[in-house]
Amino acid sequence: MTEETLDPIRKRMSETDEKIVRLLKKRASLAREVGKIKQNNGVGVYDPARESLLLGELEKWAEDDVLPGVYLKAIFREIISACRELQKPLTVACLGPAATFSHLAAQSHFGGSTAFVFHSTISQVFDEMERGRVSLGVVPIENTFEGSVNFTLDRLIHTPLKVIGEIYQRISHCLLSTETGLERIRKIYSHPQAFAQCQDWLRRKLPDAEYVDVSSTAAAAGLALKEKGTGAIGSVLAASAYGLGILAEEIQDHASNTTRFIVLGSKTPAPTGKDKTSIIFGTAHSPGALYRALGAFAAREINLMKIESYPLKDRMWEYLFFADFGGHETDGIIKDCLAELKGMTTFVKVLGSYPRAGESL
């Protein structure tokens, strides 16, 4: 292929780029107008229901394989992120430092234009939200192989915050280092969960290396950068952030390793038609109490997506139940179900109703 044949195509691409920029400027101007109206009416700039519906519309525009939906969705997330910031800067608290999987999940959901505030513990994220110091919070709640995150469940029982969204982040571990080969690695830093999720690979490839637990995969990357003969288990984002090479990719033992994160806010999003509701409830110590409670869902054919028992810290051998199910708390059928549930349980708390992740593309 010669330059002569490429030039006409490149010219058309440049003309298309110019049109895209003009349209993006028009969209940004409209976003500013929306922002002014929201501020005048005391409405927050982040509207998960609206953003979910907008991303869902992409299905109609991604019917062919010229630009697959997954790429179109990623592009629009960044457009939405930039336009949201033009309305009012958004601050999102998550586990840090930068380049952790929590940061990766938050960035994939809110876009790169968002300001992230990093904290070392889940409790600190909740505290910053409850004190009104940040706009939103992102915390892990469960992993496909490690199970539920108890620190998050503990805080959800008592917090006034609402669950307003969810994020599914695939966990893809890499071995990061300044070294050029595995044979030079004598020590590996990482978070204990990362070690647990890569133990088969480590046993096969680096059985004699010393394993050192640290507070996060990002902290591990920082240590590996400073010390010769060491490596870190972390993400591609961590490799880029800390200037490390990638000695091996996809070293986790299970390809389907995924962590579910929840988004914390103060107001319940409007229904979208593709929603999920999370609750906590308690039952009496009597035969059939849980069976009857679950019957409220079965009688209405409500899809119960998850139920998990959780021990009360201050009362031995007593439990609460966390449940996720399809629908929004404002839906008539869900209202009826929750009303019946309250009549047959000792305690019910609605944690939030929010758009289901992964429904659009």
ABEGO torsion letter per residue (X at the ends): XBAAAAAAAAAAAAAAAAAAAAAAAAAAAAAAAAAAAAAAAGBBABBAAAAAAAAAAAAAAAABAABBAAAAAAAAAAAAAAAAAAABBBBBBBBOBBGBAAAAAAAAAAEAABBBBBBABAAAAAAAAAAGABABBBBBABBAAAEBBAAAAAAAAABABBBABBBBBBBBBBBBBABABAAABABBBBBAAAAAAAAAAAAAABAABBBBBBABAAAAAAAAAABBGBBBBBBAAAAAAAGBBBABBGABABAABBBBBBBBBABBBBBAGBBBBBBBBBBBBBBGAAAAAAAAAAAAGBBBABBBBBBBAABBGBBBBBBBBBEBAABAAAAAAAAAAAAABABBBBAEBBBBBGAAX
